[in-house]
Amino acid sequence: MNNVKQTAIFVSLTMFFQITFGQTEMLKSNAKEIEAAEIKMFESITKVDRKEYLKNYVTDDYFSINADGTTQTKDQVAADTISPKLFSAVTYKFFDKKIKVYDKVGIVTGRVQAFMKDTMVVEFLYTAAFVKQDEKWMFANWQGTISKNSPPPPPMPKG
């Protein structure tokens, strides 16, 4: 009887560790995929022609709350021709990035400093949400907040 209990405990622990290790590896893999999706998103916002990115990597119900207090839907982002020109003149430094994965939802939070030449023009905190649809991570939501340490940002051009 003692051997049966020991065997049952051993099998239970073995299964527990295999399941836990498997989930941990899957979460790490998903986190890497989400990080790659985030990099693609930041690269794409600087492009004037973002149609391919918007069509293939942004959800139809995308919604953004921007650091300047404005909001945008996917259609509004597609129609915006001024922001990509402004964003392409800026370089970014990323800090404090954290990635959380919940099944088919990935949430990235972090802090970014934006520079024009060697001058920091703004620092913002952000949350970017991604959802897995048809086996790829799609950009679904954005929220940016000017950091308390940021210099006053330059005004956004109107157009």
MODELLER restraints for C-alpha pairs under 7 A, 6 or more apart:
rsr = mdl.restraints
at = mdl.atoms
rsr.add(forms.Gaussian(group=physical.xy_distance, feature=features.Distance(at['CA:27:A'], at['CA:101:A']), mean=6.54, stdev=0.5))
rsr.add(forms.Gaussian(group=physical.xy_distance, feature=features.Distance(at['CA:31:A'], at['CA:99:A']), mean=6.29, stdev=0.5))
rsr.add(forms.Gaussian(group=physical.xy_distance, feature=features.Distance(at['CA:31:A'], at['CA:101:A']), mean=6.56, stdev=0.5))
rsr.add(forms.Gaussian(group=physical.xy_distance, feature=features.Distance(at['CA:34:A'], at['CA:106:A']), mean=6.41, stdev=0.5))
rsr.add(forms.Gaussian(group=physical.xy_distance, feature=features.Distance(at['CA:34:A'], at['CA:137:A']), mean=6.61, stdev=0.5))
rsr.add(forms.Gaussian(group=physical.xy_distance, feature=features.Distance(at['CA:37:A'], at['CA:137:A']), mean=6.41, stdev=0.5))
rsr.add(forms.Gaussian(group=physical.xy_distance, feature=features.Distance(at['CA:44:A'], at['CA:50:A']), mean=6.34, stdev=0.5))
rsr.add(forms.Gaussian(group=physical.xy_distance, feature=features.Distance(at['CA:44:A'], at['CA:53:A']), mean=6.73, stdev=0.5))
rsr.add(forms.Gaussian(group=physical.xy_distance, feature=features.Distance(at['CA:45:A'], at['CA:84:A']), mean=5.92, stdev=0.5))
rsr.add(forms.Gaussian(group=physical.xy_distance, feature=features.Distance(at['CA:45:A'], at['CA:87:A']), mean=6.99, stdev=0.5))
rsr.add(forms.Gaussian(group=physical.xy_distance, feature=features.Distance(at['CA:46:A'], at['CA:84:A']), mean=4.65, stdev=0.5))
rsr.add(forms.Gaussian(group=physical.xy_distance, feature=features.Distance(at['CA:46:A'], at['CA:85:A']), mean=6.80, stdev=0.5))
rsr.add(forms.Gaussian(group=physical.xy_distance, feature=features.Distance(at['CA:46:A'], at['CA:87:A']), mean=5.09, stdev=0.5))
rsr.add(forms.Gaussian(group=physical.xy_distance, feature=features.Distance(at['CA:46:A'], at['CA:88:A']), mean=4.51, stdev=0.5))
rsr.add(forms.Gaussian(group=physical.xy_distance, feature=features.Distance(at['CA:47:A'], at['CA:84:A']), mean=5.59, stdev=0.5))
rsr.add(forms.Gaussian(group=physical.xy_distance, feature=features.Distance(at['CA:47:A'], at['CA:88:A']), mean=6.96, stdev=0.5))
rsr.add(forms.Gaussian(group=physical.xy_distance, feature=features.Distance(at['CA:48:A'], at['CA:81:A']), mean=6.56, stdev=0.5))
rsr.add(forms.Gaussian(group=physical.xy_distance, feature=features.Distance(at['CA:48:A'], at['CA:84:A']), mean=5.24, stdev=0.5))
rsr.add(forms.Gaussian(group=physical.xy_distance, feature=features.Distance(at['CA:48:A'], at['CA:85:A']), mean=6.58, stdev=0.5))
rsr.add(forms.Gaussian(group=physical.xy_distance, feature=features.Distance(at['CA:51:A'], at['CA:78:A']), mean=6.95, stdev=0.5))
rsr.add(forms.Gaussian(group=physical.xy_distance, feature=features.Distance(at['CA:57:A'], at['CA:138:A']), mean=4.76, stdev=0.5))
rsr.add(forms.Gaussian(group=physical.xy_distance, feature=features.Distance(at['CA:57:A'], at['CA:139:A']), mean=6.06, stdev=0.5))
rsr.add(forms.Gaussian(group=physical.xy_distance, feature=features.Distance(at['CA:58:A'], at['CA:138:A']), mean=5.12, stdev=0.5))
rsr.add(forms.Gaussian(group=physical.xy_distance, feature=features.Distance(at['CA:58:A'], at['CA:139:A']), mean=4.61, stdev=0.5))
rsr.add(forms.Gaussian(group=physical.xy_distance, feature=features.Distance(at['CA:58:A'], at['CA:140:A']), mean=6.11, stdev=0.5))
rsr.add(forms.Gaussian(group=physical.xy_distance, feature=features.Distance(at['CA:59:A'], at['CA:138:A']), mean=5.91, stdev=0.5))
rsr.add(forms.Gaussian(group=physical.xy_distance, feature=features.Distance(at['CA:59:A'], at['CA:139:A']), mean=6.10, stdev=0.5))
rsr.add(forms.Gaussian(group=physical.xy_distance, feature=features.Distance(at['CA:59:A'], at['CA:140:A']), mean=5.31, stdev=0.5))
rsr.add(forms.Gaussian(group=physical.xy_distance, feature=features.Distance(at['CA:60:A'], at['CA:74:A']), mean=6.60, stdev=0.5))
rsr.add(forms.Gaussian(group=physical.xy_distance, feature=features.Distance(at['CA:61:A'], at['CA:74:A']), mean=6.97, stdev=0.5))
rsr.add(forms.Gaussian(group=physical.xy_distance, feature=features.Distance(at['CA:62:A'], at['CA:73:A']), mean=5.72, stdev=0.5))
rsr.add(forms.Gaussian(group=physical.xy_distance, feature=features.Distance(at['CA:62:A'], at['CA:74:A']), mean=5.37, stdev=0.5))
rsr.add(forms.Gaussian(group=physical.xy_distance, feature=features.Distance(at['CA:62:A'], at['CA:140:A']), mean=4.64, stdev=0.5))
rsr.add(forms.Gaussian(group=physical.xy_distance, feature=features.Distance(at['CA:62:A'], at['CA:141:A']), mean=5.56, stdev=0.5))
rsr.add(forms.Gaussian(group=physical.xy_distance, feature=features.Distance(at['CA:63:A'], at['CA:72:A']), mean=5.83, stdev=0.5))
rsr.add(forms.Gaussian(group=physical.xy_distance, feature=features.Distance(at['CA:63:A'], at['CA:73:A']), mean=4.79, stdev=0.5))
rsr.add(forms.Gaussian(group=physical.xy_distance, feature=features.Distance(at['CA:63:A'], at['CA:74:A']), mean=6.71, stdev=0.5))
rsr.add(forms.Gaussian(group=physical.xy_distance, feature=features.Distance(at['CA:63:A'], at['CA:140:A']), mean=6.71, stdev=0.5))
rsr.add(forms.Gaussian(group=physical.xy_distance, feature=features.Distance(at['CA:63:A'], at['CA:141:A']), mean=5.08, stdev=0.5))
rsr.add(forms.Gaussian(group=physical.xy_distance, feature=features.Distance(at['CA:63:A'], at['CA:142:A']), mean=6.61, stdev=0.5))
rsr.add(forms.Gaussian(group=physical.xy_distance, feature=features.Distance(at['CA:64:A'], at['CA:71:A']), mean=5.30, stdev=0.5))
rsr.add(forms.Gaussian(group=physical.xy_distance, feature=features.Distance(at['CA:64:A'], at['CA:72:A']), mean=5.09, stdev=0.5))
rsr.add(forms.Gaussian(group=physical.xy_distance, feature=features.Distance(at['CA:64:A'], at['CA:73:A']), mean=6.48, stdev=0.5))
rsr.add(forms.Gaussian(group=physical.xy_distance, feature=features.Distance(at['CA:64:A'], at['CA:141:A']), mean=5.61, stdev=0.5))
rsr.add(forms.Gaussian(group=physical.xy_distance, feature=features.Distance(at['CA:64:A'], at['CA:142:A']), mean=4.57, stdev=0.5))
rsr.add(forms.Gaussian(group=physical.xy_distance, feature=features.Distance(at['CA:64:A'], at['CA:143:A']), mean=5.81, stdev=0.5))
rsr.add(forms.Gaussian(group=physical.xy_distance, feature=features.Distance(at['CA:65:A'], at['CA:71:A']), mean=4.56, stdev=0.5))
rsr.add(forms.Gaussian(group=physical.xy_distance, feature=features.Distance(at['CA:65:A'], at['CA:72:A']), mean=6.83, stdev=0.5))
rsr.add(forms.Gaussian(group=physical.xy_distance, feature=features.Distance(at['CA:65:A'], at['CA:142:A']), mean=6.10, stdev=0.5))
rsr.add(forms.Gaussian(group=physical.xy_distance, feature=features.Distance(at['CA:65:A'], at['CA:143:A']), mean=4.64, stdev=0.5))
rsr.add(forms.Gaussian(group=physical.xy_distance, feature=features.Distance(at['CA:65:A'], at['CA:144:A']), mean=6.42, stdev=0.5))
rsr.add(forms.Gaussian(group=physical.xy_distance, feature=features.Distance(at['CA:66:A'], at['CA:143:A']), mean=5.74, stdev=0.5))
rsr.add(forms.Gaussian(group=physical.xy_distance, feature=features.Distance(at['CA:66:A'], at['CA:144:A']), mean=5.07, stdev=0.5))
rsr.add(forms.Gaussian(group=physical.xy_distance, feature=features.Distance(at['CA:67:A'], at['CA:144:A']), mean=4.54, stdev=0.5))
rsr.add(forms.Gaussian(group=physical.xy_distance, feature=features.Distance(at['CA:67:A'], at['CA:145:A']), mean=4.47, stdev=0.5))
rsr.add(forms.Gaussian(group=physical.xy_distance, feature=features.Distance(at['CA:67:A'], at['CA:146:A']), mean=5.59, stdev=0.5))
rsr.add(forms.Gaussian(group=physical.xy_distance, feature=features.Distance(at['CA:82:A'], at['CA:159:A']), mean=6.88, stdev=0.5))
rsr.add(forms.Gaussian(group=physical.xy_distance, feature=features.Distance(at['CA:89:A'], at['CA:116:A']), mean=6.54, stdev=0.5))
rsr.add(forms.Gaussian(group=physical.xy_distance, feature=features.Distance(at['CA:90:A'], at['CA:114:A']), mean=6.12, stdev=0.5))
rsr.add(forms.Gaussian(group=physical.xy_distance, feature=features.Distance(at['CA:90:A'], at['CA:115:A']), mean=5.42, stdev=0.5))
rsr.add(forms.Gaussian(group=physical.xy_distance, feature=features.Distance(at['CA:90:A'], at['CA:116:A']), mean=5.06, stdev=0.5))
rsr.add(forms.Gaussian(group=physical.xy_distance, feature=features.Distance(at['CA:91:A'], at['CA:114:A']), mean=5.71, stdev=0.5))
rsr.add(forms.Gaussian(group=physical.xy_distance, feature=features.Distance(at['CA:91:A'], at['CA:115:A']), mean=5.20, stdev=0.5))
rsr.add(forms.Gaussian(group=physical.xy_distance, feature=features.Distance(at['CA:91:A'], at['CA:116:A']), mean=6.60, stdev=0.5))
rsr.add(forms.Gaussian(group=physical.xy_distance, feature=features.Distance(at['CA:92:A'], at['CA:112:A']), mean=6.46, stdev=0.5))
rsr.add(forms.Gaussian(group=physical.xy_distance, feature=features.Distance(at['CA:92:A'], at['CA:113:A']), mean=5.67, stdev=0.5))
rsr.add(forms.Gaussian(group=physical.xy_distance, feature=features.Distance(at['CA:92:A'], at['CA:114:A']), mean=4.65, stdev=0.5))
rsr.add(forms.Gaussian(group=physical.xy_distance, feature=features.Distance(at['CA:92:A'], at['CA:115:A']), mean=6.26, stdev=0.5))
rsr.add(forms.Gaussian(group=physical.xy_distance, feature=features.Distance(at['CA:93:A'], at['CA:112:A']), mean=5.57, stdev=0.5))
rsr.add(forms.Gaussian(group=physical.xy_distance, feature=features.Distance(at['CA:93:A'], at['CA:113:A']), mean=5.17, stdev=0.5))
rsr.add(forms.Gaussian(group=physical.xy_distance, feature=features.Distance(at['CA:93:A'], at['CA:114:A']), mean=6.58, stdev=0.5))
rsr.add(forms.Gaussian(group=physical.xy_distance, feature=features.Distance(at['CA:94:A'], at['CA:111:A']), mean=5.92, stdev=0.5))
rsr.add(forms.Gaussian(group=physical.xy_distance, feature=features.Distance(at['CA:94:A'], at['CA:112:A']), mean=4.63, stdev=0.5))
rsr.add(forms.Gaussian(group=physical.xy_distance, feature=features.Distance(at['CA:94:A'], at['CA:113:A']), mean=6.63, stdev=0.5))
rsr.add(forms.Gaussian(group=physical.xy_distance, feature=features.Distance(at['CA:95:A'], at['CA:110:A']), mean=6.07, stdev=0.5))
rsr.add(forms.Gaussian(group=physical.xy_distance, feature=features.Distance(at['CA:95:A'], at['CA:111:A']), mean=5.07, stdev=0.5))
rsr.add(forms.Gaussian(group=physical.xy_distance, feature=features.Distance(at['CA:95:A'], at['CA:112:A']), mean=6.13, stdev=0.5))
rsr.add(forms.Gaussian(group=physical.xy_distance, feature=features.Distance(at['CA:96:A'], at['CA:110:A']), mean=5.07, stdev=0.5))
rsr.add(forms.Gaussian(group=physical.xy_distance, feature=features.Distance(at['CA:96:A'], at['CA:111:A']), mean=5.92, stdev=0.5))
rsr.add(forms.Gaussian(group=physical.xy_distance, feature=features.Distance(at['CA:97:A'], at['CA:108:A']), mean=6.88, stdev=0.5))
rsr.add(forms.Gaussian(group=physical.xy_distance, feature=features.Distance(at['CA:97:A'], at['CA:109:A']), mean=5.59, stdev=0.5))
rsr.add(forms.Gaussian(group=physical.xy_distance, feature=features.Distance(at['CA:97:A'], at['CA:110:A']), mean=4.18, stdev=0.5))
rsr.add(forms.Gaussian(group=physical.xy_distance, feature=features.Distance(at['CA:97:A'], at['CA:111:A']), mean=6.87, stdev=0.5))
rsr.add(forms.Gaussian(group=physical.xy_distance, feature=features.Distance(at['CA:98:A'], at['CA:108:A']), mean=5.66, stdev=0.5))
rsr.add(forms.Gaussian(group=physical.xy_distance, feature=features.Distance(at['CA:98:A'], at['CA:109:A']), mean=5.32, stdev=0.5))
rsr.add(forms.Gaussian(group=physical.xy_distance, feature=features.Distance(at['CA:98:A'], at['CA:110:A']), mean=6.33, stdev=0.5))
rsr.add(forms.Gaussian(group=physical.xy_distance, feature=features.Distance(at['CA:99:A'], at['CA:106:A']), mean=6.97, stdev=0.5))
rsr.add(forms.Gaussian(group=physical.xy_distance, feature=features.Distance(at['CA:99:A'], at['CA:107:A']), mean=5.74, stdev=0.5))
rsr.add(forms.Gaussian(group=physical.xy_distance, feature=features.Distance(at['CA:99:A'], at['CA:108:A']), mean=4.56, stdev=0.5))
rsr.add(forms.Gaussian(group=physical.xy_distance, feature=features.Distance(at['CA:99:A'], at['CA:109:A']), mean=6.65, stdev=0.5))
rsr.add(forms.Gaussian(group=physical.xy_distance, feature=features.Distance(at['CA:100:A'], at['CA:106:A']), mean=5.67, stdev=0.5))
rsr.add(forms.Gaussian(group=physical.xy_distance, feature=features.Distance(at['CA:100:A'], at['CA:107:A']), mean=5.18, stdev=0.5))
rsr.add(forms.Gaussian(group=physical.xy_distance, feature=features.Distance(at['CA:100:A'], at['CA:108:A']), mean=6.48, stdev=0.5))
rsr.add(forms.Gaussian(group=physical.xy_distance, feature=features.Distance(at['CA:101:A'], at['CA:107:A']), mean=6.50, stdev=0.5))
rsr.add(forms.Gaussian(group=physical.xy_distance, feature=features.Distance(at['CA:104:A'], at['CA:131:A']), mean=5.54, stdev=0.5))
rsr.add(forms.Gaussian(group=physical.xy_distance, feature=features.Distance(at['CA:104:A'], at['CA:132:A']), mean=4.95, stdev=0.5))
rsr.add(forms.Gaussian(group=physical.xy_distance, feature=features.Distance(at['CA:105:A'], at['CA:130:A']), mean=5.77, stdev=0.5))
rsr.add(forms.Gaussian(group=physical.xy_distance, feature=features.Distance(at['CA:105:A'], at['CA:131:A']), mean=4.55, stdev=0.5))
rsr.add(forms.Gaussian(group=physical.xy_distance, feature=features.Distance(at['CA:105:A'], at['CA:132:A']), mean=6.44, stdev=0.5))
rsr.add(forms.Gaussian(group=physical.xy_distance, feature=features.Distance(at['CA:106:A'], at['CA:129:A']), mean=5.77, stdev=0.5))
rsr.add(forms.Gaussian(group=physical.xy_distance, feature=features.Distance(at['CA:106:A'], at['CA:130:A']), mean=4.99, stdev=0.5))
rsr.add(forms.Gaussian(group=physical.xy_distance, feature=features.Distance(at['CA:106:A'], at['CA:131:A']), mean=6.24, stdev=0.5))
rsr.add(forms.Gaussian(group=physical.xy_distance, feature=features.Distance(at['CA:107:A'], at['CA:127:A']), mean=6.88, stdev=0.5))
rsr.add(forms.Gaussian(group=physical.xy_distance, feature=features.Distance(at['CA:107:A'], at['CA:128:A']), mean=5.84, stdev=0.5))
rsr.add(forms.Gaussian(group=physical.xy_distance, feature=features.Distance(at['CA:107:A'], at['CA:129:A']), mean=4.58, stdev=0.5))
rsr.add(forms.Gaussian(group=physical.xy_distance, feature=features.Distance(at['CA:107:A'], at['CA:130:A']), mean=6.33, stdev=0.5))
rsr.add(forms.Gaussian(group=physical.xy_distance, feature=features.Distance(at['CA:108:A'], at['CA:127:A']), mean=5.60, stdev=0.5))
rsr.add(forms.Gaussian(group=physical.xy_distance, feature=features.Distance(at['CA:108:A'], at['CA:128:A']), mean=5.15, stdev=0.5))
rsr.add(forms.Gaussian(group=physical.xy_distance, feature=features.Distance(at['CA:108:A'], at['CA:129:A']), mean=6.36, stdev=0.5))
rsr.add(forms.Gaussian(group=physical.xy_distance, feature=features.Distance(at['CA:109:A'], at['CA:126:A']), mean=5.54, stdev=0.5))
rsr.add(forms.Gaussian(group=physical.xy_distance, feature=features.Distance(at['CA:109:A'], at['CA:127:A']), mean=4.48, stdev=0.5))
rsr.add(forms.Gaussian(group=physical.xy_distance, feature=features.Distance(at['CA:109:A'], at['CA:128:A']), mean=6.48, stdev=0.5))
rsr.add(forms.Gaussian(group=physical.xy_distance, feature=features.Distance(at['CA:110:A'], at['CA:125:A']), mean=5.74, stdev=0.5))
rsr.add(forms.Gaussian(group=physical.xy_distance, feature=features.Distance(at['CA:110:A'], at['CA:126:A']), mean=5.53, stdev=0.5))
rsr.add(forms.Gaussian(group=physical.xy_distance, feature=features.Distance(at['CA:110:A'], at['CA:127:A']), mean=6.83, stdev=0.5))
rsr.add(forms.Gaussian(group=physical.xy_distance, feature=features.Distance(at['CA:111:A'], at['CA:124:A']), mean=5.71, stdev=0.5))
rsr.add(forms.Gaussian(group=physical.xy_distance, feature=features.Distance(at['CA:111:A'], at['CA:125:A']), mean=4.37, stdev=0.5))
rsr.add(forms.Gaussian(group=physical.xy_distance, feature=features.Distance(at['CA:111:A'], at['CA:126:A']), mean=6.23, stdev=0.5))
rsr.add(forms.Gaussian(group=physical.xy_distance, feature=features.Distance(at['CA:112:A'], at['CA:123:A']), mean=5.57, stdev=0.5))
rsr.add(forms.Gaussian(group=physical.xy_distance, feature=features.Distance(at['CA:112:A'], at['CA:124:A']), mean=5.44, stdev=0.5))
rsr.add(forms.Gaussian(group=physical.xy_distance, feature=features.Distance(at['CA:112:A'], at['CA:125:A']), mean=6.39, stdev=0.5))
rsr.add(forms.Gaussian(group=physical.xy_distance, feature=features.Distance(at['CA:113:A'], at['CA:120:A']), mean=6.57, stdev=0.5))
rsr.add(forms.Gaussian(group=physical.xy_distance, feature=features.Distance(at['CA:113:A'], at['CA:122:A']), mean=5.93, stdev=0.5))
rsr.add(forms.Gaussian(group=physical.xy_distance, feature=features.Distance(at['CA:113:A'], at['CA:123:A']), mean=4.28, stdev=0.5))
rsr.add(forms.Gaussian(group=physical.xy_distance, feature=features.Distance(at['CA:113:A'], at['CA:124:A']), mean=6.59, stdev=0.5))
rsr.add(forms.Gaussian(group=physical.xy_distance, feature=features.Distance(at['CA:114:A'], at['CA:120:A']), mean=5.66, stdev=0.5))
rsr.add(forms.Gaussian(group=physical.xy_distance, feature=features.Distance(at['CA:114:A'], at['CA:121:A']), mean=5.83, stdev=0.5))
rsr.add(forms.Gaussian(group=physical.xy_distance, feature=features.Distance(at['CA:114:A'], at['CA:122:A']), mean=5.40, stdev=0.5))
rsr.add(forms.Gaussian(group=physical.xy_distance, feature=features.Distance(at['CA:114:A'], at['CA:123:A']), mean=6.17, stdev=0.5))
rsr.add(forms.Gaussian(group=physical.xy_distance, feature=features.Distance(at['CA:115:A'], at['CA:121:A']), mean=5.49, stdev=0.5))
rsr.add(forms.Gaussian(group=physical.xy_distance, feature=features.Distance(at['CA:121:A'], at['CA:151:A']), mean=6.43, stdev=0.5))
rsr.add(forms.Gaussian(group=physical.xy_distance, feature=features.Distance(at['CA:121:A'], at['CA:153:A']), mean=5.77, stdev=0.5))
rsr.add(forms.Gaussian(group=physical.xy_distance, feature=features.Distance(at['CA:122:A'], at['CA:150:A']), mean=5.32, stdev=0.5))
rsr.add(forms.Gaussian(group=physical.xy_distance, feature=features.Distance(at['CA:122:A'], at['CA:151:A']), mean=5.81, stdev=0.5))
rsr.add(forms.Gaussian(group=physical.xy_distance, feature=features.Distance(at['CA:122:A'], at['CA:152:A']), mean=6.86, stdev=0.5))
rsr.add(forms.Gaussian(group=physical.xy_distance, feature=features.Distance(at['CA:122:A'], at['CA:153:A']), mean=5.23, stdev=0.5))
rsr.add(forms.Gaussian(group=physical.xy_distance, feature=features.Distance(at['CA:123:A'], at['CA:146:A']), mean=6.07, stdev=0.5))
rsr.add(forms.Gaussian(group=physical.xy_distance, feature=features.Distance(at['CA:123:A'], at['CA:147:A']), mean=5.53, stdev=0.5))
rsr.add(forms.Gaussian(group=physical.xy_distance, feature=features.Distance(at['CA:123:A'], at['CA:150:A']), mean=4.79, stdev=0.5))
rsr.add(forms.Gaussian(group=physical.xy_distance, feature=features.Distance(at['CA:124:A'], at['CA:144:A']), mean=6.34, stdev=0.5))
rsr.add(forms.Gaussian(group=physical.xy_distance, feature=features.Distance(at['CA:124:A'], at['CA:145:A']), mean=5.32, stdev=0.5))
rsr.add(forms.Gaussian(group=physical.xy_distance, feature=features.Distance(at['CA:124:A'], at['CA:146:A']), mean=4.28, stdev=0.5))
rsr.add(forms.Gaussian(group=physical.xy_distance, feature=features.Distance(at['CA:124:A'], at['CA:147:A']), mean=4.77, stdev=0.5))
rsr.add(forms.Gaussian(group=physical.xy_distance, feature=features.Distance(at['CA:125:A'], at['CA:144:A']), mean=5.68, stdev=0.5))
rsr.add(forms.Gaussian(group=physical.xy_distance, feature=features.Distance(at['CA:125:A'], at['CA:145:A']), mean=5.18, stdev=0.5))
rsr.add(forms.Gaussian(group=physical.xy_distance, feature=features.Distance(at['CA:125:A'], at['CA:146:A']), mean=6.33, stdev=0.5))
rsr.add(forms.Gaussian(group=physical.xy_distance, feature=features.Distance(at['CA:125:A'], at['CA:147:A']), mean=6.02, stdev=0.5))
rsr.add(forms.Gaussian(group=physical.xy_distance, feature=features.Distance(at['CA:126:A'], at['CA:143:A']), mean=5.55, stdev=0.5))
rsr.add(forms.Gaussian(group=physical.xy_distance, feature=features.Distance(at['CA:126:A'], at['CA:144:A']), mean=4.35, stdev=0.5))
rsr.add(forms.Gaussian(group=physical.xy_distance, feature=features.Distance(at['CA:126:A'], at['CA:145:A']), mean=6.27, stdev=0.5))
rsr.add(forms.Gaussian(group=physical.xy_distance, feature=features.Distance(at['CA:127:A'], at['CA:142:A']), mean=5.79, stdev=0.5))
rsr.add(forms.Gaussian(group=physical.xy_distance, feature=features.Distance(at['CA:127:A'], at['CA:143:A']), mean=5.23, stdev=0.5))
rsr.add(forms.Gaussian(group=physical.xy_distance, feature=features.Distance(at['CA:127:A'], at['CA:144:A']), mean=6.57, stdev=0.5))
rsr.add(forms.Gaussian(group=physical.xy_distance, feature=features.Distance(at['CA:128:A'], at['CA:141:A']), mean=5.70, stdev=0.5))
rsr.add(forms.Gaussian(group=physical.xy_distance, feature=features.Distance(at['CA:128:A'], at['CA:142:A']), mean=4.63, stdev=0.5))
rsr.add(forms.Gaussian(group=physical.xy_distance, feature=features.Distance(at['CA:128:A'], at['CA:143:A']), mean=6.60, stdev=0.5))
rsr.add(forms.Gaussian(group=physical.xy_distance, feature=features.Distance(at['CA:129:A'], at['CA:139:A']), mean=6.27, stdev=0.5))
rsr.add(forms.Gaussian(group=physical.xy_distance, feature=features.Distance(at['CA:129:A'], at['CA:140:A']), mean=5.52, stdev=0.5))
rsr.add(forms.Gaussian(group=physical.xy_distance, feature=features.Distance(at['CA:129:A'], at['CA:141:A']), mean=4.98, stdev=0.5))
rsr.add(forms.Gaussian(group=physical.xy_distance, feature=features.Distance(at['CA:129:A'], at['CA:142:A']), mean=6.49, stdev=0.5))
rsr.add(forms.Gaussian(group=physical.xy_distance, feature=features.Distance(at['CA:130:A'], at['CA:137:A']), mean=5.89, stdev=0.5))
rsr.add(forms.Gaussian(group=physical.xy_distance, feature=features.Distance(at['CA:130:A'], at['CA:138:A']), mean=5.23, stdev=0.5))
rsr.add(forms.Gaussian(group=physical.xy_distance, feature=features.Distance(at['CA:130:A'], at['CA:139:A']), mean=4.61, stdev=0.5))
rsr.add(forms.Gaussian(group=physical.xy_distance, feature=features.Distance(at['CA:130:A'], at['CA:140:A']), mean=5.23, stdev=0.5))
rsr.add(forms.Gaussian(group=physical.xy_distance, feature=features.Distance(at['CA:131:A'], at['CA:137:A']), mean=5.45, stdev=0.5))
rsr.add(forms.Gaussian(group=physical.xy_distance, feature=features.Distance(at['CA:131:A'], at['CA:138:A']), mean=5.27, stdev=0.5))
rsr.add(forms.Gaussian(group=physical.xy_distance, feature=features.Distance(at['CA:131:A'], at['CA:139:A']), mean=6.75, stdev=0.5))
rsr.add(forms.Gaussian(group=physical.xy_distance, feature=features.Distance(at['CA:131:A'], at['CA:140:A']), mean=6.52, stdev=0.5))
rsr.add(forms.Gaussian(group=physical.xy_distance, feature=features.Distance(at['CA:132:A'], at['CA:138:A']), mean=6.01, stdev=0.5))
